[in-house]
């Protein structure tokens, strides 16, 4: 998690598109969502979040191959505290377990 989130940013997630699509409904919570191909539009209060993802080549570490999904986030009409609240839930929901 971060201390703040910009109106637009991208990040790489270590998951397949199928895994991501399984997580997406929980990650957006109660916010209405419309999905179109490799994009989703989420209504958050009076604003919107536009998500777009792209499958990237796997990341190789020695003999291990890890999936990479590049995510683009674009918030519109959502202030910094609202972005933080949404992304805190999003990040906790999509976070993988650790040691």
Secondary structure, DSSP 4 states (H G I P E B T S, - for coil): --S---SEEEEEESS-HHHHHHHHHHHHTTS-EEEETTEEEEEETTEEEEEEEEEEEEEEETTEEEEEEEEEEEEES--HHHHHHHHHHHHHHHPPP--
